[in-house]
Amino acid sequence: SVAGRATAWPPLAGFGPEVWLGLARIGLGCFALTLSALMIGIFVPRRAFATIATTAGIFSLSAILGYALVAPYFSLAGAAAVLRRNLPAQAPIVFDGGIDTASSLLFYASHDIALLDQNPNTEFATRAFGIGREKYLGDSDFTVLWASGQPLAFVTELSARPRWEAKLGPLPDPAIVCGTQAVFILGIGQ
């Protein structure tokens, strides 16, 4: 399936109408400005270089605006403040996914992060030197950790919630939702 091969698919599929409308406006604005610049270049040949430079600038600006619009769907930066505020410093964060999709969480969080059900041998430093092997949890290890009741955060796709509730029991309400990722915090104030 596409979702199994592409880490970008869940966020793309989760874009709300406000994102698509915003991208459409940016695209339409880019098209109109580029067409205007090209028309000037056609009718005033001495301005050809300026037309090319202006067109490149329009595309660059459109890319920046579009990136800013979709960035929250691809980043867990919004979870960092919630985790710092609600999770003790020694409590781990368990991420249901690979290092490629957890990269923003690694950047923004100051907690230890464990990757759930991932093959540690796909990372060179782990495979060759054993570095970071303890950062990988199997399904059964995570089930035991969750049942222990110790404080931890669990980050998973919202769509995976029913699967995890079948294994772990009812999950608490998400502390925060970032794009299609939900952050569940266990053992705080319970």
Salt bridges, closest charged atoms under 4 A:
ASP96 OD2 - ARG163 NH2 3.28
ASP112 OD1 - LYS135 NZ 3.52
ASP139 OD2 - LYS167 NZ 2.51
GLU165 OE2 - ARG161 NE 3.03
